[in-house]
Amino acid sequence: MDDEKPKSFAEKQAERMKRLRNLHTMRNEARSHNHKEVIAEDARNNLPANYESRKRRAEWTLNDQKEREEAKSRGEDYDRVKLLNVTAVEAEKMERMRKKKNPDQGFSDFEAASFRQYNRLIKTLPQKDMERYEEQKEKYGEAFYAGPNTIIHGIHEDRPEAVDNLVKSVEDQIAKRNKYSRRRTHNDDADIDYINERNAKFNKKLDRFYGEHTAEIKQNLERGTAV
């Protein structure tokens, strides 16, 4: 095997310069990459604290709306199809979150009761139509966000479907109110085992929980055969 021909000074110098240029290129790429990372980190630090959760919520909303439109095009009930794919563990978790988000704290004052009713009512509203929102915003201009000195009478036109939705909402509220406020009819054939209405309600509660266990004792007392 022949010995390799020794490189000349010019060839060695050219190799050194090539390696030097490669090192300069790598250093510039690393400097540029570090600068981009610093800018990205600074942008992340300036984001709101709940940015990630809001981003996930927006992505979920867009995906949910897309799947709803696809189910509608197939003639399927999206809510029913969605429930069929929910496991028992997920359903229990959703129920816990729902109770935690909107706990029933009972009646404290009329302001709190009105606020809870408002939150219940807005859940029945249809999904936002952002295209119509932008069209109305451009159409009405400053009157879209009416101030104290803005005259809006006669500008807005109510859609028939919006009116029907309002009528349905009011009728549902009336029906629900009547269901809870209706007076129980008195049964003349029922046994009188109470002294007033409050005592009657208490006796019904007792019978609901202990009636099957005390039925024989009650019958013996009525016959006079109790020991």
C-alpha positions in Angstrom: 0.0 0.0 0.0 1.4 3.3 -1.1 1.9 6.1 1.4 -0.6 9.0 1.1 0.8 12.1 -0.5 1.3 14.8 2.2 -1.0 17.7 1.9 0.4 21.0 0.9 0.1 24.1 3.1 -2.6 25.6 0.9 -4.7 22.4 1.1 -4.4 22.4 4.9 -5.3 26.1 5.1 -8.4 25.5 2.9 -9.6 22.7 5.2 -9.1 24.8 8.3 -11.0 27.7 6.7 -13.8 25.3 5.8 -14.1 24.0 9.3 -14.0 27.6 10.6 -16.9 28.6 8.3 -18.9 25.6 9.5 -18.3 26.6 13.1 -19.4 30.2 12.3 -22.6 28.9 10.6 -23.4 26.6 13.6 -22.8 29.4 16.0 -25.1 31.8 14.1 -27.8 29.1 13.9 -27.6 28.5 17.6 -27.7 32.2 18.4 -30.8 32.7 16.1 -32.5 29.7 17.7 -31.8 31.0 21.2 -33.1 34.4 20.3 -36.4 32.9 19.0 -36.7 30.8 22.2 -36.2 33.9 24.3 -38.9 35.8 22.4 -41.3 32.8 22.6 -40.7 32.5 26.4 -41.3 36.2 26.9 -44.5 36.0 24.9 -45.7 33.0 27.0 -44.9 34.8 30.3 -47.0 37.8 29.1 -50.1 35.6 28.4 -53.0 35.6 30.8 -52.9 33.0 33.6 -55.9 31.1 32.2 -54.7 31.2 28.5 -54.2 27.5 28.2 -57.6 26.6 29.6 -59.3 29.2 27.4 -57.4 27.8 24.4 -58.5 24.3 25.2 -62.1 25.5 25.7 -62.1 27.3 22.4 -60.7 24.2 20.6 -63.4 22.0 22.3 -66.1 24.5 21.3 -65.0 24.5 17.6 -64.7 20.7 17.5 -68.1 20.3 19.2 -69.8 22.7 16.8 -68.2 20.8 13.8 -69.4 17.4 15.1 -72.9 18.9 15.7 -73.1 20.1 12.1 -71.9 16.8 10.8 -74.5 14.9 12.9 -77.2 17.3 11.6 -76.2 16.7 8.0 -76.6 12.9 8.7 -80.0 13.5 10.2 -78.9 12.4 13.7 -79.6 13.8 17.2 -76.1 15.0 18.2 -76.9 15.2 21.9 -78.2 11.6 21.9 -75.2 10.3 19.9 -72.8 12.1 22.3 -74.4 10.6 25.4 -74.1 7.1 23.9 -70.4 7.5 23.8 -70.0 8.8 27.4 -68.8 6.2 29.9 -70.2 5.9 33.4 -67.0 7.3 34.9 -67.1 10.3 32.6 -70.8 10.8 33.4 -70.1 10.8 37.1 -67.2 13.2 36.7 -69.4 15.6 34.6 -72.2 15.4 37.3 -69.7 16.3 40.0 -68.3 19.2 38.0 -71.9 20.4 37.3 -72.8 20.4 41.0 -69.5 22.1 41.9 -70.0 24.8 39.3 -73.6 25.6 40.1 -74.2 24.4 43.7 -77.7 24.8 45.1 -77.1 27.1 48.0 -80.8 27.6 48.7 -82.6 31.0 48.9 -80.5 33.8 50.4 -82.0 36.9 48.9 -83.9 38.0 45.8 -80.8 39.2 44.0 -79.1 35.8 44.3 -82.3 34.0 43.2 -82.6 36.3 40.2 -78.9 35.7 39.3 -79.4 31.9 39.4 -82.5 32.1 37.3 -80.6 34.3 34.8 -77.8 31.7 34.5 -80.4 28.9 34.0 -82.2 30.9 31.3 -79.1 31.8 29.2 -78.2 28.1 29.0 -81.4 27.6 26.9 -80.3 30.2 24.3 -79.1 28.9 20.9 -75.5 28.9 20.0 -73.8 32.2 19.0 -74.1 33.1 15.3 -70.8 35.0 14.9 -71.5 35.9 11.2 -74.8 37.5 12.2 -73.1 39.2 15.1 -70.5 40.8 12.8 -73.2 41.8 10.3 -75.3 43.6 13.0 -72.2 45.2 14.4 -71.3 46.7 11.0 -74.9 47.6 10.2 -75.8 49.5 13.5 -72.4 51.1 14.1 -72.3 53.0 17.4 -75.9 52.0 18.2 -74.7 48.4 18.4 -73.2 49.1 21.9 -75.9 51.6 23.0 -74.9 54.2 25.5 -77.2 56.3 27.8 -77.8 58.9 25.0 -78.3 56.4 22.1 -81.7 56.1 20.6 -82.3 52.5 19.5 -86.0 52.5 19.2 -87.1 51.4 15.7 -83.6 50.4 14.7 -83.5 46.7 15.7 -85.9 44.2 14.1 -87.0 41.2 16.0 -86.8 37.9 14.1 -89.8 35.6 14.2 -87.8 32.7 15.5 -86.4 34.9 18.3 -90.0 35.9 19.3 -91.1 32.3 19.2 -88.1 31.4 21.4 -89.0 34.1 23.9 -92.7 32.9 24.0 -91.6 29.3 24.6 -89.2 30.4 27.4 -92.0 32.3 29.2 -94.4 29.5 28.8 -91.9 27.0 30.2 -91.3 29.2 33.2 -95.0 29.5 33.8 -95.5 25.8 33.6 -92.6 25.1 35.9 -93.9 27.7 38.4 -97.4 26.2 38.4 -96.0 22.7 39.0 -94.2 23.8 42.2 -97.0 26.2 43.4 -100.0 24.0 42.8 -102.1 23.2 45.8 -102.5 19.5 46.7 -106.1 18.4 46.5 -107.6 17.0 49.7 -108.7 13.3 49.6 -111.9 13.0 51.7 -111.6 9.2 51.9 -108.1 9.2 53.4 -107.6 8.5 57.1 -107.3 11.6 59.3 -104.1 10.9 61.3 -102.9 14.5 61.6 -103.9 17.7 63.5 -102.8 20.3 60.9 -101.2 20.5 57.4 -97.7 20.6 58.8 -98.3 17.5 60.8 -99.8 15.8 57.7 -96.6 16.4 55.7 -94.5 15.0 58.5 -96.7 11.9 58.7 -96.3 11.4 54.9 -92.5 11.5 55.3 -92.6 9.0 58.1 -94.9 6.7 56.1 -92.6 7.0 53.0 -89.6 5.7 55.0 -91.0 3.5 57.7 -94.5 2.6 56.4 -93.7 -0.9 55.3 -92.1 -1.6 58.7 -94.9 -0.2 60.9 -98.0 -1.3 58.8 -98.7 -4.3 61.0 -98.3 -2.3 64.2 -100.7 0.3 62.9 -103.3 -2.3 61.9 -103.1 -3.9 65.4 -103.6 -0.5 67.0 -106.6 0.2 64.8 -108.2 -3.2 65.6 -107.4 -2.9 69.3 -105.4 -6.2 69.3 -102.0 -4.6 70.0 -100.1 -6.2 72.9 
